[in-house]
Amino acid sequence: MADTDSFLHLARPLGPAVVGAQPTTAPLNVVIQPSAIFSILDHSLRRNADQERVIGTLLGTRSEDGTEVEIRNCFAVGHTETQDQVEVDMEYQKQMLALHLRANPREVLIGWYATSSELNTFSALIQNFYGSQGDGTWPHPAVHLTISTDPGQDIEARTYISAPVGVTAERAADSAAFIPVPNEIRYGDAEKSGLELISGAKDREDRTTGVLTDIESLERAIEEVLAMLERVSNYVNSVLDEESPPSSALGQFLMNALALAPKVDASDVERDFNNHIQDVLVISYLANTIRTQIDLSNRLATAALTTGPADGLGGNAEGGQRGGRDQRKGRGQQNRERE
């Protein structure tokens, strides 16, 4: 098709199932972790100059009912592709998969990825291999992830599953109907901070950025909150002035969000914040004092072990010997005087 956004939707099942086995339904949602996308992009950057796309294996977790899969990891698989044929190193893929599953027993085979949005006969061959029985994802459908890596354009991720088509078994081996399924890139707070730090380097010529301190991170977070509050305030004012159409869904969302905020005066917040700062300073002072006391005690103990008590005892002994000699001399003189 000329339009890449046009798809052919077919009802399942499309092909004959194996006798005595029933495949599960397709996943309703695919969750992608940012670490997997970074690995795919790194693989794409390291490809050969004559290679249009690279492929690899996707791994992750699958829900009990199979309606949601999460792509957590991936590894590259070598392949050569021409206009007439495609060769994939399947032995390497099997060995790497076995090693990875041994190191991460909670993860399973999900499917495969490619750095091209084109779906052709070679894609169907690889898809049928990953979705086959034995070493594949059967009875679950294999997920095919495409990542666009065109320079200067946004990264676009698409996910597909396949259904078998073909009038004969020979034609069904290299044919498949790719059905798009929804996907989302999900990340936590820690990953969000890392992504924001990495995105800060896109505007620099050297593509480098420094790590922010705690104070700088707090300042940036406060600035972002203030910017969001200003956007919401401008929207509410525009709705009140009848400049923008109202939205009941957005109004309900704002009301629910504001209902979570505690009703506290600004003076109370400032007082509690100052008290917290004072408590932190007192704890820091006590910790430094204890550290200094421990250091001083260690130095005194080391000094006692280094000098030792023998020097002091030796001095007293010498003094005692000298005193004894002087006393003897004094007694001798007294005896002479008596005589």
GIBELUR-V35072 format. One record per residue. N is the residue number from 1. PSI is psi in degrees with one decimal (NA if undefined). OMEGA is omega in whole degrees, -180 to 180 (999 if undefined). D_CENTER is the distance of its C-alpha to the mean C-alpha in whole Angstrom. Layout:
N_PSI_OMEGA_D_CENTER ; N_PSI_OMEGA_D_CENTER
This chain:
1_147.9_180_38 ; 2_-36.9_-180_38 ; 3_120.6_-178_35 ; 4_-16.1_-179_32 ; 5_2.2_179_31 ; 6_134.8_-178_34 ; 7_157.5_177_33 ; 8_113.5_-179_35 ; 9_123.3_-179_35 ; 10_148.5_180_37 ; 11_148.0_178_37 ; 12_150.7_-2_36 ; 13_149.0_-177_37 ; 14_-19.0_-176_38 ; 15_167.7_-180_39 ; 16_133.0_179_41 ; 17_160.4_180_39 ; 18_142.7_-177_40 ; 19_131.1_179_43 ; 20_8.7_180_42 ; 21_138.9_-180_38 ; 22_114.9_178_36 ; 23_152.7_-180_33 ; 24_169.8_179_30 ; 25_167.3_-177_30 ; 26_153.5_177_27 ; 27_142.7_179_24 ; 28_-23.1_-177_24 ; 29_142.9_179_20 ; 30_123.0_179_17 ; 31_130.7_-177_14 ; 32_129.2_176_11 ; 33_143.4_-180_8 ; 34_-30.0_180_7 ; 35_-35.9_178_6 ; 36_-39.4_179_9 ; 37_-39.2_178_11 ; 38_-39.5_178_10 ; 39_-39.2_179_12 ; 40_-42.9_179_15 ; 41_-38.1_177_15 ; 42_-39.7_176_15 ; 43_-38.8_180_18 ; 44_-36.7_179_20 ; 45_-27.3_-177_20 ; 46_8.3_-178_22 ; 47_164.6_178_24 ; 48_158.3_-176_28 ; 49_-30.5_-178_30 ; 50_7.1_-179_32 ; 51_124.1_-179_29 ; 52_-34.8_180_28 ; 53_161.5_176_25 ; 54_156.3_-179_23 ; 55_165.3_179_22 ; 56_178.8_-177_20 ; 57_138.2_177_19 ; 58_138.1_177_16 ; 59_155.5_-179_15 ; 60_-148.6_-179_14 ; 61_157.2_179_16 ; 62_138.2_178_19 ; 63_165.3_-176_21 ; 64_-39.2_179_24 ; 65_-3.7_178_26 ; 66_11.7_-178_24 ; 67_-9.3_179_24 ; 68_132.9_176_20 ; 69_150.1_180_17 ; 70_119.9_180_14 ; 71_112.9_-177_13 ; 72_-28.2_-174_10 ; 73_168.0_178_11 ; 74_163.1_173_14 ; 75_152.6_-175_16 ; 76_149.9_176_19 ; 77_126.6_-179_23 ; 78_141.9_178_26 ; 79_155.7_175_28 ; 80_135.2_-175_31 ; 81_129.3_175_33 ; 82_-175.4_179_36 ; 83_-21.1_-175_38 ; 84_-28.7_-175_40 ; 85_166.2_176_37 ; 86_138.9_179_34 ; 87_125.9_-180_33 ; 88_135.6_-180_30 ; 89_86.3_-176_29 ; 90_-33.6_179_29 ; 91_-41.4_177_30 ; 92_-40.4_179_27 ; 93_-41.8_-179_25 ; 94_-41.8_180_26 ; 95_-43.9_178_26 ; 96_-37.8_178_22 ; 97_-42.4_179_21 ; 98_-42.1_179_24 ; 99_-40.5_-180_22 ; 100_-41.1_179_18 ; 101_-27.9_175_20 ; 102_-37.1_178_21 ; 103_-29.6_180_18 ; 104_81.7_-175_16 ; 105_-16.9_-179_19 ; 106_-15.0_-179_17 ; 107_155.1_-180_16 ; 108_169.4_177_19 ; 109_127.6_-178_20 ; 110_-41.8_-177_19 ; 111_-140.7_-178_21 ; 112_163.3_-179_21 ; 113_162.2_176_20 ; 114_145.1_-179_22 ; 115_46.3_177_21 ; 116_139.8_180_25 ; 117_1.2_-179_26 ; 118_135.2_176_29 ; 119_115.9_-177_30 ; 120_-166.4_-179_33 ; 121_-37.3_178_35 ; 122_-36.2_176_32 ; 123_-38.8_178_30 ; 124_-38.9_178_32 ; 125_-47.4_-179_32 ; 126_-37.8_179_29 ; 127_-42.1_179_28 ; 128_-32.1_177_31 ; 129_-46.0_-179_30 ; 130_-26.2_180_26 ; 131_7.8_-176_28 ; 132_171.5_178_31 ; 133_160.8_179_32 ; 134_-91.6_-178_31 ; 135_-0.9_-177_29 ; 136_-164.3_-177_27 ; 137_0.6_-178_26 ; 138_137.6_12_29 ; 139_1.8_177_30 ; 140_147.0_179_27 ; 141_144.6_177_27 ; 142_137.8_179_24 ; 143_128.8_177_22 ; 144_119.1_-179_22 ; 145_127.4_176_19 ; 146_132.0_180_21 ; 147_123.2_178_19 ; 148_127.9_-178_21 ; 149_34.5_179_21 ; 150_131.9_-179_24 ; 151_138.4_178_24 ; 152_0.1_-180_25 ; 153_159.0_179_24 ; 154_149.8_178_21 ; 155_125.0_-179_18 ; 156_127.0_-180_20 ; 157_133.2_176_18 ; 158_144.7_-179_21 ; 159_142.3_-178_21 ; 160_156.1_162_24 ; 161_173.1_-175_26 ; 162_156.4_173_30 ; 163_140.8_-177_33 ; 164_139.1_174_36 ; 165_163.5_179_39 ; 166_141.0_-177_42 ; 167_-23.6_-180_45 ; 168_166.5_179_45 ; 169_-33.4_179_43 ; 170_-41.5_180_43 ; 171_-28.4_179_42 ; 172_-21.9_-179_39 ; 173_-33.1_-180_38 ; 174_24.8_179_37 ; 175_145.2_179_37 ; 176_146.0_175_34 ; 177_113.7_-178_34 ; 178_125.3_-179_30 ; 179_121.1_-179_29 ; 180_142.1_176_26 ; 181_150.6_-178_24 ; 182_152.2_178_22 ; 183_160.7_177_18 ; 184_146.2_176_16 ; 185_114.7_-174_12 ; 186_134.6_178_10 ; 187_156.2_-180_7 ; 188_-172.4_-179_8 ; 189_-42.0_-180_9 ; 190_-43.0_178_7 ; 191_-33.8_178_5 ; 192_-41.4_178_9 ; 193_-41.8_178_10 ; 194_-39.5_178_8 ; 195_-39.6_177_9 ; 196_-37.9_178_12 ; 197_-39.8_179_13 ; 198_-39.2_-180_12 ; 199_-20.9_178_15 ; 200_-15.9_-179_17 ; 201_-5.3_-176_18 ; 202_-24.1_-179_20 ; 203_-0.4_-180_23 ; 204_147.5_-178_24 ; 205_-36.5_-180_26 ; 206_-1.7_178_24 ; 207_40.2_177_21 ; 208_155.6_178_19 ; 209_149.9_-179_18 ; 210_158.4_179_19 ; 211_131.3_-178_16 ; 212_147.3_174_18 ; 213_175.6_-180_20 ; 214_-38.8_180_20 ; 215_-42.0_179_23 ; 216_-38.9_177_22 ; 217_-40.8_177_18 ; 218_-40.1_179_21 ; 219_-43.3_179_23 ; 220_-39.5_179_21 ; 221_-40.2_179_20 ; 222_-39.2_178_24 ; 223_-39.4_178_24 ; 224_-39.3_178_22 ; 225_-42.2_178_24 ; 226_-38.1_178_27 ; 227_-40.9_178_27 ; 228_-39.8_177_26 ; 229_-37.3_178_29 ; 230_-39.3_177_31 ; 231_-43.3_180_30 ; 232_-40.6_180_30 ; 233_-41.4_178_34 ; 234_-38.6_178_35 ; 235_-43.7_180_34 ; 236_-41.9_179_36 ; 237_-37.9_179_39 ; 238_-33.8_176_39 ; 239_-41.3_178_40 ; 240_-34.5_178_42 ; 241_4.0_180_44 ; 242_32.8_176_44 ; 243_-23.7_179_42 ; 244_147.6_180_39 ; 245_138.5_179_39 ; 246_156.2_178_38 ; 247_117.5_-179_36 ; 248_-36.0_180_36 ; 249_-43.7_179_32 ; 250_-37.7_177_31 ; 251_-40.8_178_34 ; 252_-39.2_179_33 ; 253_-43.6_179_29 ; 254_-39.2_180_30 ; 255_-40.2_178_33 ; 256_-37.2_179_30 ; 257_-41.4_180_28 ; 258_-26.3_179_30 ; 259_-23.4_179_32 ; 260_-18.1_-178_29 ; 261_131.8_180_30 ; 262_146.9_179_32 ; 263_89.8_-178_35 ; 264_139.6_178_36 ; 265_155.5_-180_38 ; 266_-34.9_179_37 ; 267_-38.1_178_39 ; 268_-38.9_178_37 ; 269_-42.3_180_34 ; 270_-39.8_179_35 ; 271_-44.4_179_37 ; 272_-37.0_178_34 ; 273_-43.4_179_32 ; 274_-39.1_177_35 ; 275_-39.6_178_35 ; 276_-40.5_178_32 ; 277_-42.0_179_32 ; 278_-40.9_177_35 ; 279_-41.2_179_34 ; 280_-40.6_179_31 ; 281_-39.4_179_33 ; 282_-43.5_179_36 ; 283_-40.1_178_33 ; 284_-39.6_179_32 ; 285_-44.6_179_36 ; 286_-39.8_179_36 ; 287_-41.5_178_33 ; 288_-37.9_179_35 ; 289_-44.2_178_38 ; 290_-40.5_179_37 ; 291_-41.3_178_36 ; 292_-41.7_179_39 ; 293_-42.9_179_41 ; 294_-40.9_178_39 ; 295_-41.9_179_40 ; 296_-41.3_178_43 ; 297_-39.7_178_44 ; 298_-39.5_180_42 ; 299_-40.4_178_44 ; 300_-42.7_178_48 ; 301_-38.5_178_47 ; 302_-39.5_179_46 ; 303_-39.8_179_50 ; 304_-37.4_179_52 ; 305_-31.4_-178_51 ; 306_-49.9_-179_51 ; 307_-49.1_178_55 ; 308_157.0_-180_56 ; 309_-5.3_-176_59 ; 310_-34.1_-179_61 ; 311_-44.7_-180_62 ; 312_-40.5_179_63 ; 313_-38.5_179_65 ; 314_-39.9_178_67 ; 315_-41.8_180_68 ; 316_-36.7_-180_70 ; 317_-43.4_179_71 ; 318_-40.6_178_73 ; 319_-38.1_179_74 ; 320_-39.3_179_76 ; 321_-44.9_178_78 ; 322_-40.5_178_79 ; 323_-38.3_179_80 ; 324_-41.2_178_82 ; 325_-41.7_179_84 ; 326_-38.7_179_85 ; 327_-38.2_178_86 ; 328_-43.1_178_88 ; 329_-40.5_180_89 ; 330_-38.7_179_90 ; 331_-38.6_179_92 ; 332_-42.2_178_94 ; 333_-40.1_179_95 ; 334_-39.6_179_96 ; 335_-40.4_178_98 ; 336_-42.3_180_100 ; 337_-37.9_179_101 ; 338_-39.8_179_103 ; 339_NA_999_105
